[in-house]
Amino acid sequence: MPHNALSGNSLNRRQFLSRLGAAGTGAVLMQRSHPATAADWENWSGWQKATPQNIAYPTSEAELATLVRSSTGPVRAFGGGHSFSAVALSQGTMISLEQLNGIVSSDATALTATIRAGSRISSLGPALKDVGQGLLNEADINTQSLGGAISTATHGTGRKLQCYSATVRKLRIVLADGNIVECSTTQDAELFEAAQVGVGSVGIFSEITLQNRAAYRLREVVTVMSTDQVLATLQAERDQHRHIEFFAFPFGNKAIVKRTDLSSDAPTPPAKSSDDDDSLLDWAADTARKHPWTNSWLQRTVGLFISDTVRVGDSFDIFPSPRVVQFNEMEYSMPVDQGMACFAELRDTIRKQDIDVFFPIEFRYVAADECWLSPFYQQDSVSISVHQYHKQDYHPFFAVAEPILRKHGGRPHWGKLHTLKARDLAALYPRFEDFVRVRNQADPQGKFMTPYTRELFTL
């Protein structure tokens, strides 16, 4: 593509932002001749790979229970393949719940719904709307399975809005011995507390009951501002909007800001996607990789070739962003009063060390919860994410970023890359030892434990 390729393409900010992500079609199976036949497996960034002895696709809860009971382990469930970390990998048995999907029941008065754990979040919006409900909040990647999102405390943004896990009211779980149990805050409460963010190591969810709200519509406004302007106004704006987040390009002093609020306005026409847009973004990231001297220039052009956007639509249409350009990601969540200082130090370090990264820093708010292993346990938080283009080795950049994220009290996202082990994690989570105790009671033989999760949860 020639040097002036940007001038010939018009890409709105929504489309640009949505393409700063990875292919949302889920995990990749290199072979899939038969559901019971092992195959090479990789996540969608292509960096996590496994060759399990068996990949299984149960079609019912009873079949899932039999499968777990008869497997020697390690047994791991995988959803959409959207974990950057190795949490889904196993050389033993890997289980897809893809066929265990859909709404089981709903309560119009309580605004709750019981949903099969293999349901993709992308399918839940229209299905919940049919029963008059909507998810309280949603992440911008919606091709994840519900079970995977719950297990890793996946989240969206919103100062008063919690992660997916905190909206769970009841869990139905297949334990290591194949027994099926139900738990909640009033029934087998400790198992519920451990499993709520259990990283797939307590049992495998079959059904999840969520607290929802009445179906609703959102208005999203996306603008490009100078990063300095964003930082000067963000503290006031965070309480003025239901959702606010920004993506800051450290070398270009530009930030894409998304503000989203409840709306009763008429829906706007759907945004159109273009293969040319996708190619443009991939070209920019790859050019910055091959020719690092272009990185700063490319980041400064962000505000020139994209335009402001305003969209109104059903919540499930506004929240997600299609992901095309692959990357790897690290994310830590720190106390809300540490967020701005952490961002500033991270941005300044990237500049001073002239780190070769094209992707922006992502900054979001998440409300406190009571889930034992939630990064937001008993603290309102800021989540800061860093990304590296999938064709580049992420290790050098993340090795610089992680100490800064930890310095400001950050807790790592379970589905994203980090280097912490059990002793490090125990210092961050007040109920960590309780989690380990309950996990070991539920799975004394370690059927759900892999070498990676043993490093996380063996004290």
N, C-alpha and C positions, 0 to 999 in steps of 0.2 A: 504494500500500500504506500503511495507517495507521501512525502512530508506534509502536504497540504490536505490530506484526506479528511481532516476534521471539518474543513470548510464546506465540503459537499454533502454533509449529513446533518439532519436536524433531529435531535434526540432530547425529549423532555426529561426533566429531572427525575420524575418518577421512574421512567424507563432506565435511565442511567443508573439510579440507585438500585433498582431491582436486579440489574445485571451484575452488580458487584457481589456475586454469590455463586454457588455451585449448582450443578445440574440437579434439579429437584425430582428426578425420576426414581430416586432410591438407590439401594445397594445394587451392585452388579454381580451376577452369577456368570462366570465364564462358561460353565456348562449347565444345562438344566434338562438332561434327557429324561429323568424320572425324579419325582419328588423325594424318593428314598435314597437316591444315589448321591454320594458326596461329590462336591464340586469346588473349584476354586471360588472364593468369595472375596469381594473387596468393598469397602465403603465408597461413597460417591466422590470423595476427593482422590481416591486411588492409593492412599498411603497406608491404610490398614488392610491387611490381607490375611486370609486363613484358608487352610485346606482341611476342613473337618472330616471326620470319619462318616458323618451322616448329616444331611440337611433335611429337615422334616417339615411338612406342611399340614398339620392336623386340621380337620374340618369340623370338629366339635370339641366341647370341653371335656367330654368323656375320653375322646381319643387323645387329647393333650395330656390328661391325667395318666393314662396308660403309658404313653410315651415317656413322660418324666419318670414314672415308677420303674420302667424297664431299662432306662438308660443308665450306663455306668458313669457318665460324666467325663469331663465337665459339660454341663448343660447351660446353654445361653440362648436367650430369645433375642432376635434382631427384628427391627421394624423397618423403617425407611432407609437404614444405612446412614443416618445423618449424624452419628457420633464420630467426632474426629479422633477421640481417644480409643483405646483398645477394649472398651467395656463390652462390646458385643462379640468379641472373637472367642473361638474355642477350637481346639483340635479334636474335640470329642463330638458332641451333638449341638448343632445350631438349629433353632426352631423359628420358623416364620409363623406369625399369627394372622397373616394376611386374609385367610379365609374365615377368621373369627371376627366379623365386623358387623356394624349396624347397631341401631338403638333397640334395646331389649324392652324397655318400658320408660314411661315418663309420668311426672306428677305435675299437673297444671297449677295446683295451689302452692306447692312448695318450690316450684320451678327447678326441679331436679330431674335428671335423666340417668338411667342405667345403660351403659354402652359397652359393647364388647371391645376388649383391649386392643385387638388388631386393627380397629378402625383408623383410617388415615384422617388426620384433622381436616384435610381438604374436603372430605365427604360429610363432615359433621355439620357444617354451616347450613347447607340446604335442608338436611334431615332434621336438625333442631328447629329451623324456622317452620317446618311443617307442623311441629307441635307447639309453636308459639314461643320458642326459647332461643337464646343465643349464648355462646360462651362469654364469660365475664371479661375475658381478655384473650388475646391470641398473639403468638409469635409470628414473625414475618416469613418463616418457612413453615408451610402447612402440609408438606408431604410426609412429615413424621407420623409414626403410629402414636395413638393416644397412650398406650402402655409405655412406650419409650420416652415420651415427653414427660409423663408423670414420674418415671423412675429416675430421671436426671434433673428434676426441678427446672425444666425448660420454662421460659418466660417471655413476655412481651415487654412493653414499657408503660409506665404510668405510676406517678408518685403514690397513689392510693390503691394500686392494683397489685395483687400477689401473683406468684408463679402458678402454673397449672396444678402442681401438687397440693397446694393449700386449698384448692376448691374441691378436693375429693371428700366425699362424705361416707363412702363405704367401699370396701374392696372385697372381691372374691378372688382367692389365690389358690393356685395349685402348689402345694409344698413338695419337698424333695421326695417324700415317701408316696406321692401320688394322691394324698388326701386333699380334698377341696374344703377350704374354710372361708367363712365370711368374717370380716372384722371392721370395726369402726371405733369412734371414741368411746362408745358405750359397750362394745362387744369385743373382747380380746384386744383391749386398748393398746397394750405394749406392742403387739405384733403389728397393729395398724400404724403406730407411730414409726416403727422401724421400716415398714414396707413402703410408707408414703413416698419417701425418697430412698429407695433401697438399692438403686443402681443394679437391679436385676439379680441381687445376691441373696434375697430372702425367699423368693418364690416367683412364680410366673403368674401375672394377672390374667384372669379370664374375663372378668367384668369389673367395671369401674362406675361408681355412682358419683356424678358431678353436681355441684351447686351451680346453677346457671342464673340467668335473668331473662326478662321478657325480650323477645327479638327486637333488635334496634338497628338504627342506621347511623353512619358516621360521615363526617365531612373532613377530608384531609387536605391540608395546604402544605405544599413543599416549595421551599425557596432556597436560594444560594446566598450566603452572607459571608463576610469575612469572619474567620475564626475568632478574632479579637472581639468583634461585635456580639457574636454568639455568647462568648464567655461573660461579657458585660451585662447581658440581659437575661441569661438563662435562669438565674436564681429567682427572679421575679416571675418569669414565664412558666416555670415548672408547676406553679400552683394555679395558673390560669387555664390550663389545658388538661383534658382527660389523659392525653398521651403527648409526650414530646420526646424527641431524640435527635441526635445529630451525628453526622459522619464527617470527620475533619481530615483534610489532606494536609499533613504536617509541612510539606515543602511549598505548597501553594497558598497557604494561609486562607484557604477556602473551606467552607463547611456546608453540607447539604442538611437542612433542618426540616424535620417532619413534625407538624402540629396537627393533632386529630381530636375532634370533639363530637359529641352527640349532635344529631341533626334530624330535622323533620323535612328538609328540603327534598325536592324531586331528585332522583338519581341522575347522574351525568352519564353520557354514553361510555361504554367500556373503552379503556385505553387499548390501542392497537400495538401489537408487538411486531418486530421486524427482524429478520435474519441479518439485515445490514447493521442494525443497532448492536446485535450480539457480536458480530464480527468486529465492529469498531472497538468495543470494549476489550475484547480479547486481544486485538491488535495493540491497543494502548498498553495493556499490562505486559504483553510479550515484548513490546518495544522497550519499555522501561527495564525489563529484565536483561535484554541483549545489549542495550545501550544506556547504561545508568545515567549518563550525562543528560538524557532527555527527560528524566523523571520529574525534575522540578518544573520544567516547561509544560509538560503534559498536565501536571496538577494545577498549574496556574490557569490553564485553558478551561477548566471545569465550568466556570461561570459564563464562558463565551458561547459554547455550542449546545447548551441545554436551556430550557425555558421554564418559567414558573408553571405549576400545575395546581388545580383545585379539582378534587373529585368528591362525589357524594354517592353512597351506595350502602347496601347491606354490610353489616360489620364484617362478615366473612369474605366479602369481595374487596374491602378496603385494606384489611390487615395484611394479607400475604403479598410477597413479592416473588415473581418467578425468578428462579436462579439458573444462570447459564454458565458464567465464567467461574471455573473451579478455583477453590482456595483451601487452605488449612487455617484453623482458628484456635486462638487461646483467649479465654475470658476469665476474669476475676471480678468478684463483687465485693466492694468495701463499704464501710459506713458512709452514709450520704454526705457527711461533712468532710470526708476525705476525697471525694470524687474530683473536685476541680483541681486540687493540688496534685493528685495522681496524674490526671490528664496532662496538666502543664509540664510536669517533670518528664512524662513519657514523650510528649511531643518535642520538648527541648532536647532530650537525649537522642532521639531519632535524627534531629537536625545536626547536632554537634558531632555525632559519630557518622553522619552521612550514610545512614543505613539504607540499603537498597530495597525499598518497599514502595509499591505503587498504591496499594489499597489503603483506604482511610481508617482512622481510629473510630470505633463506634462507641457512643455514650448513651446509656439508658438509665431510667429510674425504675426501681422495683420496691414494693412495700414489704414490710416485715411479716413473718409468719412464725408458726410454732412447729414446723416440721424438723425433726431432729437433724437430718443431714442436708437441709436446705441451706444454700449459701446466704439466704436472707433470714436465717433463724434469729428471731428477736432483734433484728436491726433493719431499719429502712436503709436501702442501699442504692449505690450507683454501680452499674455493671459496665465495665470497660473491656472492649474486645479488640484484639489485633489480628490481622489476617495476612497471609502470604500467598501469592499466586502459586497454583499447584505445580507449575513447572520449576519452581525454585525451592531449594532446601530451606525449610522454615526454621531449622535449629539455630542458626546464628542470630536471627532477629529475635526469636522467642527467648533465647538465653539472655539477651539484654533486657527484654521487656519484663520477664517474670519477676526478677528481684524488685523492680519498681512497683509492680502490682502487689507484691507481698508486703513490701515496706509500708504501704498505706492500709494494711489490715485486710487485704483481699482474701477471699475464699474462692477456690477454683470451681468452674462449672464442670460437673461430672462427665458430660459428654464431649468436653473439649480438651485440648492438649495442655498438660501440666506435668511437672516432675515430682510432685509431693508424694510422700509415702505415709504409712499409718501414723507414725510418731508426729509428723508435721501436722497431719489432719486432726489428730487428737487435741492438739493445742488450739485449733481454730473452732472446734465444735464442742460446746459444753456437754452434749449428750452422746458424744462419740463412743465412749465405753459402754453406755447402755445399748447403743445400736449393735456393737460387736457382740455383746452378751445375748441379746435377743436373736440376732442373726444366727449365732452358733447353736442356740437352742432349737431354732426352726430347721436348721440344716446341719446337724452335728457331723455328718460325714463329708461336708464340703462339696456336695454335688454341683452347686451353682458357682463354685469358686474356680477361677483360672489362675495361672501364674500372675497375671496383671492384677486381678482383684485381691489376691492374697497379699500383694504388696500394699494395697490400699487399706485392708481391713484386718490384718494380723498384727497385733500389738506384741 
